[in-house]
């Protein structure tokens, strides 16, 4: 089974697909090109030899035509002299045949014994055009090309002229050119193989490294990195995977810190609740001042614990199911004013001055009342947590050109410049973070994104932080009927 899977994996690999596709196509094209080239030079050389024979036959025919008026005996003498005085004996052989197919004379003087007449002699003697052609092998193994020509008028016993040339030299030249072209084809093929292998390996090897690194990352080794040796697509892929591993490592670290932080945050109220319950059990007297004090602490810690759990569950729902909104028209100034009234008691208990600057007129937006209240409660909660007793938290609602802005400014210790962009991330808790789950601003970001809004952070260490929420599509209303409409919608 393992061998079968290995073969399947190889068949699906880039090298296999390149070898079975591109390389096979290249080989086929080169083979076809070689076959076409060999056919071309074969036809060209043979055509040249045929043309040379035909031109010699035409020259002899011209000489005989010029003596057509002489007697048959004189024509026989002329033909005999042609054979004897033939000037191209090194290239061709002129043979004189009788009408019965017997060789009368040859330009070489050698008369071979022929049992049967050659096919081209028969074609010339019996054909309408008086010509015949033959390409074939002699008994000696030599390949020849021959053209036979029937004389228009007999010259004694000579009826047919036959011109023969050897194809040995031509075949040798064809073989030489074929071998040379074959070497070129082989060189091109080998070049294609090696260049293709180099190119494929330049992709496959980095991809193998990518696969190995991805497997390491899958196992939880977020320190695994790929060397980005090039700036091509593979190099960019390596950089992307390295960045992904770095971000996953940061997320893993934040997750671990979050779990540790939440565990600590949950343990604190649970410890207080458990301790006071044990104390109340020992006291057992409702009239004892510690009894009522303990009940207040248990109730407060329970509320705190419930708020943390609700915040975590709310954020989890946002991440898994998305955020559903119940959109309605709201007066943002009135909504913030209600939250200020709700938070005033806490501000007094913590010794913090809460200042609210209302807008001069109604600022109407479309949004989810409960979700927007959640945003401002989270921001005020953060402002209170990072403000010391005696400090001031300022809230201001103002109109802007394309909407409205709600700013919350505290006088706390501020946020370090290198952490200003990180505090938006879920689970992130900075160096000076106090109690909390670390997802408050992440929840704010999710809600504002769903409303098409945004928020900015401005902070200076030692001088506090200001968060400004901006909501778009603001409609300004000033009439009494509009005020009644918004009040009724609350």
C-alpha positions as CSV (number, residue, x, y, z in Angstrom):
1,X,0.0,0.0,0.0
2,X,2.9,2.4,0.9
3,X,4.6,1.7,-2.5
4,X,1.3,2.3,-4.3
5,X,0.8,5.6,-2.5
6,X,4.4,6.5,-3.3
7,X,3.8,5.8,-7.0
8,X,0.6,7.8,-7.0
9,X,2.4,10.7,-5.3
10,X,5.2,10.6,-7.9
11,X,2.7,10.5,-10.7
12,X,1.1,13.7,-9.3
13,X,4.4,15.4,-8.8
14,X,5.6,18.4,-10.9
15,X,8.6,16.5,-12.2
16,X,6.3,13.6,-13.4
17,X,3.9,16.0,-15.0
18,X,6.8,17.9,-16.7
19,X,8.3,14.6,-17.9
20,X,5.0,13.1,-19.2
21,X,3.8,16.4,-20.6
22,X,6.3,19.0,-21.7
23,X,9.3,16.7,-22.2
24,X,7.3,14.1,-24.1
25,X,5.9,16.9,-26.3
26,X,9.4,18.2,-26.9
27,X,10.6,14.8,-27.9
28,X,7.7,14.3,-30.2
29,X,8.2,17.6,-31.9
30,X,12.0,17.0,-32.3
31,X,11.3,13.5,-33.7
32,X,8.8,14.8,-36.2
33,X,11.2,17.6,-37.2
34,X,14.0,15.0,-37.7
35,X,11.7,12.9,-39.9
36,X,10.6,15.8,-42.0
37,X,14.2,17.0,-42.4
38,X,15.3,13.5,-43.5
39,X,12.4,13.2,-45.9
40,X,13.2,16.6,-47.3
41,X,16.9,15.9,-48.0
42,X,16.1,12.5,-49.3
43,X,13.6,13.9,-51.8
44,X,15.9,16.8,-52.6
45,X,19.0,14.6,-53.4
46,X,17.0,12.0,-55.3
47,X,15.2,14.8,-57.2
48,X,18.6,16.3,-58.1
49,X,19.9,12.9,-59.3
50,X,16.7,12.3,-61.4
51,X,17.0,15.8,-62.9
52,X,20.6,15.2,-63.8
53,X,19.7,11.9,-65.5
54,X,16.8,13.5,-67.3
55,X,18.9,16.4,-68.5
56,X,21.5,14.0,-70.0
57,X,18.8,12.0,-71.7
58,X,17.4,15.2,-73.1
59,X,20.8,16.2,-74.5
60,X,21.2,12.8,-76.2
61,X,17.7,13.1,-77.6
62,X,18.6,16.5,-79.0
63,X,21.7,15.1,-80.7
64,X,19.7,12.2,-82.2
65,X,16.9,14.5,-83.3
66,X,19.4,16.6,-85.2
67,X,20.3,13.5,-87.2
68,X,16.9,12.2,-87.8
69,X,17.3,12.5,-91.6
70,X,20.3,10.2,-91.8
71,X,20.0,6.4,-92.3
72,X,19.6,3.9,-89.6
73,X,23.2,2.7,-90.1
74,X,24.5,6.2,-89.5
75,X,22.3,6.7,-86.5
76,X,23.7,3.4,-85.1
77,X,27.2,4.7,-85.6
78,X,26.3,7.9,-83.8
79,X,24.8,6.1,-80.9
80,X,27.8,3.8,-80.6
81,X,30.2,6.8,-80.6
82,X,28.1,8.4,-77.8
83,X,28.6,5.3,-75.7
84,X,32.3,5.1,-76.5
85,X,33.0,8.8,-76.0
86,X,30.7,9.4,-73.0
87,X,32.4,12.1,-71.0
88,X,30.7,11.5,-67.6
89,X,31.6,7.9,-67.0
90,X,32.6,8.7,-63.4
91,X,29.1,9.8,-62.6
92,X,26.8,7.9,-65.0
93,X,26.9,4.8,-67.2
94,X,25.2,4.9,-70.6
95,X,23.8,1.5,-71.7
96,X,22.5,0.6,-75.2
97,X,19.7,-2.0,-75.4
98,X,18.2,-3.8,-78.3
99,X,14.5,-4.2,-78.7
100,X,14.7,-7.7,-77.2
101,X,16.3,-6.4,-74.0
102,X,19.8,-7.4,-74.7
103,X,22.7,-5.0,-73.8
104,X,24.4,-4.0,-77.0
105,X,27.1,-1.7,-75.6
106,X,28.0,0.3,-72.4
107,X,30.1,3.5,-71.8
108,X,32.3,1.5,-69.5
109,X,32.9,-1.3,-72.0
110,X,31.6,-3.9,-69.5
111,X,28.5,-5.8,-70.5
112,X,26.9,-7.5,-67.5
113,X,24.9,-10.7,-67.9
114,X,21.3,-9.9,-67.4
115,X,18.7,-12.6,-67.0
116,X,15.8,-10.3,-67.3
117,X,15.2,-6.9,-68.7
118,X,15.1,-4.1,-66.0
119,X,11.6,-2.6,-65.3
120,X,12.5,0.8,-66.6
121,X,13.5,-0.8,-70.0
122,X,10.1,-2.5,-70.3
123,X,8.3,0.8,-69.3
124,X,10.2,2.8,-71.9
125,X,9.7,0.2,-74.6
126,X,6.0,-0.3,-74.0
127,X,5.0,3.1,-72.5
128,X,3.3,5.9,-74.4
129,X,5.9,8.5,-73.5
130,X,8.8,6.2,-74.2
131,X,10.4,6.6,-70.8
132,X,10.9,4.5,-67.7
133,X,12.5,5.0,-64.3
134,X,13.9,2.6,-61.8
135,X,15.3,3.0,-58.2
136,X,16.4,-0.2,-56.6
137,X,19.1,-2.6,-55.5
138,X,21.4,-4.5,-57.8
139,X,22.4,-8.1,-57.1
140,X,25.7,-6.8,-55.8
141,X,23.9,-4.8,-53.2
142,X,24.5,-1.4,-54.8
143,X,21.5,0.9,-55.0
144,X,21.1,2.7,-58.3
145,X,18.8,5.1,-60.2
146,X,18.2,4.5,-63.9
147,X,16.1,6.2,-66.6
148,X,15.5,4.4,-69.9
149,X,14.6,6.2,-73.2
150,X,13.1,4.7,-76.3
151,X,14.7,6.0,-79.5
152,X,12.2,7.7,-81.8
153,X,13.8,5.9,-84.7
154,X,15.9,2.6,-84.4
155,X,19.6,3.0,-84.7
156,X,20.6,-0.4,-86.0
157,X,19.8,-2.9,-83.4
158,X,19.8,-0.3,-80.6
159,X,16.2,0.6,-79.5
160,X,16.6,1.9,-76.0
161,X,19.1,4.1,-74.2
162,X,19.6,3.5,-70.5
163,X,21.4,6.0,-68.2
164,X,22.4,4.7,-64.7
165,X,23.9,6.4,-61.7
166,X,24.9,5.0,-58.3
167,X,23.0,6.2,-55.2
168,X,25.8,5.1,-52.8
169,X,27.3,8.6,-52.6
170,X,24.0,10.2,-52.3
171,X,22.9,7.8,-49.6
172,X,26.1,8.5,-47.8
173,X,25.5,12.2,-47.9
174,X,22.0,11.7,-46.7
175,X,23.2,9.5,-43.8
176,X,25.9,12.2,-42.9
177,X,23.3,15.0,-42.9
178,X,20.9,12.7,-41.0
179,X,23.5,11.9,-38.4
180,X,24.5,15.6,-38.1
181,X,20.8,16.6,-37.7
182,X,20.3,13.8,-35.3
183,X,23.2,15.1,-33.2
184,X,21.6,18.5,-33.2
185,X,18.3,17.1,-32.3
186,X,19.9,15.1,-29.5
187,X,21.7,18.2,-28.3
188,X,18.5,20.2,-28.3
189,X,16.7,17.4,-26.5
190,X,19.4,17.2,-23.8
191,X,19.5,20.9,-23.5
192,X,15.7,20.8,-23.0
193,X,16.1,18.0,-20.4
194,X,18.8,19.7,-18.4
195,X,17.3,23.2,-18.6
196,X,13.9,21.8,-17.8
197,X,15.3,19.8,-14.8
198,X,17.1,22.9,-13.6
199,X,14.0,25.0,-13.9
200,X,11.8,22.3,-12.3
201,X,14.2,21.7,-9.5
202,X,14.4,25.4,-8.8
203,X,10.6,25.2,-8.2
204,X,10.3,21.7,-6.7
205,X,13.1,21.9,-4.1
206,X,11.8,25.2,-2.6
207,X,8.3,23.7,-2.7
208,X,9.6,20.7,-0.8
209,X,11.1,23.0,1.7
210,X,7.8,24.8,1.9
211,X,6.0,21.5,2.5
212,X,8.4,20.5,5.2
213,X,8.2,23.9,6.9
214,X,4.4,23.9,6.6
215,X,4.4,20.5,8.4
216,X,6.6,21.9,11.1
217,X,4.2,24.8,11.5
218,X,1.3,22.4,11.6
219,X,2.9,20.6,14.4
220,X,3.1,23.8,16.4
221,X,6.7,24.8,15.6
222,X,6.0,28.5,14.8
223,X,9.8,29.3,14.8
224,X,10.3,27.3,11.5
225,X,11.3,29.7,8.7
226,X,12.0,29.4,5.0
227,X,15.1,31.0,3.3
228,X,13.8,33.5,0.7
229,X,16.6,33.3,-1.8
230,X,14.8,34.9,-4.7
231,X,12.2,37.6,-5.4
232,X,10.1,35.5,-7.8
233,X,6.7,33.9,-7.0
234,X,8.4,31.1,-5.0
235,X,10.4,33.7,-3.0
236,X,7.2,35.7,-2.3
237,X,5.5,32.5,-1.2
238,X,8.3,31.8,1.2
239,X,8.1,35.3,2.6
240,X,4.3,34.9,3.0
241,X,4.7,31.6,4.9
242,X,7.4,33.1,7.1
243,X,5.0,36.0,7.8
244,X,2.2,33.6,8.5
245,X,4.4,31.6,10.9
246,X,5.4,34.8,12.7
247,X,1.8,35.9,13.0
248,X,0.7,32.5,14.2
249,X,3.5,32.5,16.7
250,X,2.3,35.9,18.0
251,X,-1.3,34.7,18.1
252,X,-0.2,31.5,19.9
253,X,1.7,33.6,22.4
254,X,-1.3,36.0,22.9
255,X,-3.6,33.0,23.3
256,X,-1.4,31.6,26.0
257,X,-1.1,35.0,27.7
258,X,-4.8,35.4,27.4
259,X,-5.5,32.0,28.9
260,X,-3.1,32.8,31.7
261,X,-4.6,36.3,32.2
262,X,-8.2,35.1,32.1
263,X,-7.4,32.3,34.5
264,X,-6.0,34.8,36.9
265,X,-8.8,37.2,36.4
266,X,-11.4,34.5,37.0
267,X,-9.5,33.1,40.0
268,X,-9.5,36.5,41.8
269,X,-13.3,36.9,42.1
270,X,-13.8,33.1,42.6
271,X,-11.2,33.2,45.5
272,X,-13.0,36.3,47.0
273,X,-16.4,34.6,46.7
274,X,-15.2,31.4,48.2
275,X,-13.4,33.1,51.0
276,X,-16.4,35.3,52.0
277,X,-18.8,32.4,51.7
278,X,-16.6,30.5,54.2
279,X,-16.5,33.6,56.4
280,X,-20.3,34.0,56.2
281,X,-20.7,30.3,57.2
282,X,-18.6,30.8,60.3
283,X,-20.3,34.1,61.2
284,X,-23.8,32.7,60.7
285,X,-25.4,35.8,62.2
286,X,-27.2,38.2,59.8
287,X,-26.9,40.9,62.4
288,X,-23.1,40.8,62.3
289,X,-21.7,43.8,60.2
290,X,-19.3,41.4,58.5
291,X,-22.2,39.4,57.3
292,X,-23.7,42.2,55.2
293,X,-20.2,43.4,54.1
294,X,-19.4,39.9,52.9
295,X,-22.7,39.7,51.0
296,X,-21.9,43.0,49.2
297,X,-18.5,41.7,48.2
298,X,-19.9,38.4,47.0
299,X,-22.5,40.2,44.9
300,X,-19.9,42.6,43.5
301,X,-17.5,39.8,42.6
302,X,-20.3,37.8,41.1
303,X,-21.3,40.7,38.9
304,X,-17.7,41.2,37.9
305,X,-17.3,37.5,37.1
306,X,-20.6,37.5,35.2
307,X,-19.4,40.5,33.1
308,X,-16.2,38.9,32.2
309,X,-17.9,35.7,31.1
310,X,-20.5,37.6,29.1
311,X,-17.8,39.6,27.4
312,X,-15.9,36.4,26.4
313,X,-19.1,34.7,25.2
314,X,-20.1,37.8,23.3
315,X,-16.8,38.0,21.5
316,X,-16.9,34.3,20.7
317,X,-20.3,34.7,19.1
318,X,-19.0,37.6,17.0
319,X,-16.1,35.5,15.8
320,X,-18.1,32.4,14.9
321,X,-21.6,33.6,13.8
322,X,-20.9,37.2,12.9
323,X,-22.6,40.3,14.3
324,X,-26.3,40.7,13.8
325,X,-27.6,44.3,14.2
326,X,-31.0,45.7,15.0
327,X,-30.7,49.0,13.1
328,X,-32.8,52.0,14.2
329,X,-32.4,55.8,14.2
330,X,-30.7,57.1,17.4
331,X,-29.7,60.3,19.0
332,X,-26.1,59.6,19.7
333,X,-25.9,62.5,22.2
334,X,-28.8,61.1,24.2
335,X,-27.4,57.6,24.2
336,X,-24.0,58.7,25.5
337,X,-25.8,60.9,28.1
338,X,-27.7,57.8,29.4
339,X,-24.4,55.9,29.7
340,X,-22.9,58.8,31.6
341,X,-25.7,58.8,34.1
342,X,-25.3,55.0,34.5
343,X,-21.5,55.3,35.1
344,X,-21.6,58.3,37.4
345,X,-22.0,56.3,40.6
346,X,-19.0,54.1,39.7
347,X,-17.0,57.3,39.0
348,X,-17.9,58.7,42.5
349,X,-17.0,55.4,44.2
350,X,-13.6,55.4,42.5
351,X,-13.0,59.1,43.1
352,X,-12.9,60.0,39.4
353,X,-14.4,63.2,38.0
354,X,-16.6,62.3,35.0
355,X,-17.1,65.3,32.6
356,X,-19.5,65.2,29.7
357,X,-19.7,67.8,26.9
358,X,-23.0,67.4,25.1
359,X,-23.6,68.3,21.4
360,X,-25.4,71.6,20.7
361,X,-28.0,69.8,18.6
362,X,-29.4,66.3,17.9
363,X,-27.0,64.1,16.0
364,X,-29.0,61.2,14.5
365,X,-27.3,58.0,13.3
366,X,-28.6,54.6,12.3
367,X,-27.3,51.8,14.4
368,X,-27.9,49.1,17.0
369,X,-28.6,50.8,20.3
370,X,-27.4,48.0,22.5
371,X,-24.2,47.4,20.5
372,X,-23.3,51.1,20.4
373,X,-23.9,51.4,24.2
374,X,-21.6,48.4,24.6
375,X,-18.9,50.3,22.7
376,X,-19.1,53.4,25.0
377,X,-19.4,51.3,28.2
378,X,-16.2,49.5,27.2
379,X,-14.4,52.7,26.5
380,X,-15.5,54.3,29.8
381,X,-14.6,51.1,31.7
382,X,-11.1,51.3,30.2
383,X,-10.8,55.0,31.1
384,X,-11.8,54.3,34.7
385,X,-9.4,51.3,35.1
386,X,-6.4,53.4,33.9
387,X,-7.3,56.6,35.9
388,X,-6.1,57.1,39.4
389,X,-8.3,58.4,42.2
390,X,-8.7,62.1,41.8
391,X,-8.3,61.9,38.0
392,X,-10.7,63.1,35.3
393,X,-12.4,61.3,32.5
394,X,-13.7,63.6,29.7
395,X,-16.4,62.6,27.3
396,X,-17.3,64.8,24.3
397,X,-19.8,64.3,21.5
398,X,-19.3,66.6,18.4
399,X,-20.5,66.9,14.9
400,X,-18.2,66.3,12.0
401,X,-18.5,66.9,8.2
402,X,-19.5,63.3,7.3
403,X,-20.8,62.1,10.7
404,X,-20.2,62.5,14.4
405,X,-17.4,61.8,16.8
406,X,-17.5,60.6,20.4
407,X,-14.2,61.0,22.3
408,X,-13.3,59.5,25.7
409,X,-10.1,60.9,27.3
410,X,-8.6,59.8,30.6
411,X,-5.6,61.2,32.6
412,X,-3.9,57.8,33.2
413,X,-0.4,56.6,32.5
414,X,-1.0,56.3,28.7
415,X,0.1,53.7,26.2
416,X,3.7,53.2,25.0
417,X,4.2,54.1,21.3
418,X,5.3,50.6,20.3
419,X,2.0,49.2,21.8
420,X,-0.4,51.7,20.4
421,X,-1.3,49.6,17.3
422,X,-1.2,46.3,19.2
423,X,-3.8,47.1,21.8
424,X,-6.5,46.7,19.1
425,X,-5.6,43.0,18.7
426,X,-7.6,40.4,20.5
427,X,-6.1,39.0,23.7
428,X,-3.3,41.6,23.7
429,X,-2.4,43.0,27.1
430,X,0.3,45.6,27.2
431,X,3.0,45.9,29.8
432,X,1.0,48.3,32.0
433,X,-2.3,46.4,31.6
434,X,-4.6,46.0,34.6
435,X,-7.4,43.6,35.2
436,X,-9.5,42.5,32.2
437,X,-9.6,39.9,29.5
438,X,-7.8,41.9,26.8
439,X,-10.6,41.8,24.3
440,X,-12.4,45.0,25.1
441,X,-11.0,47.1,22.2
442,X,-11.3,44.0,19.9
443,X,-15.1,44.0,20.6
444,X,-15.2,47.7,20.0
445,X,-13.5,47.2,16.6
446,X,-15.9,44.4,15.6
447,X,-19.0,46.5,16.5
448,X,-17.7,49.7,14.7
449,X,-16.8,47.7,11.6
450,X,-20.3,46.3,11.4
451,X,-21.6,49.9,11.6
452,X,-19.2,51.2,9.0
453,X,-17.5,53.3,11.7
454,X,-14.0,53.5,13.1
455,X,-12.0,54.6,16.2
456,X,-8.6,56.1,16.7
457,X,-6.2,56.1,19.6
458,X,-4.0,59.0,20.8
459,X,-1.8,58.5,23.8
460,X,1.2,59.9,25.4
461,X,2.9,58.0,28.3
462,X,2.2,59.8,31.6
463,X,-0.5,62.1,30.1
464,X,-3.4,59.7,29.4
465,X,-5.2,58.3,26.4
466,X,-8.0,59.6,24.1
467,X,-10.2,57.2,22.1
468,X,-12.3,58.8,19.3
469,X,-15.2,56.9,17.8
470,X,-16.4,58.1,14.4
471,X,-19.8,57.1,13.0
472,X,-20.8,58.0,9.4
473,X,-24.2,58.9,7.8
474,X,-25.1,61.4,10.4
475,X,-28.4,63.3,10.0
476,X,-28.9,66.5,11.9
477,X,-32.3,67.2,13.3
478,X,-33.5,70.3,15.2
479,X,-37.3,70.2,15.0
480,X,-39.5,69.2,18.0
481,X,-41.2,66.5,16.1
482,X,-37.8,64.8,15.5
483,X,-37.0,65.0,19.2
484,X,-40.4,63.3,20.0
485,X,-39.7,60.6,17.4
486,X,-36.3,59.8,18.9
487,X,-37.6,59.8,22.4
488,X,-40.4,57.4,21.5
489,X,-37.9,55.1,19.9
490,X,-36.0,54.7,23.1
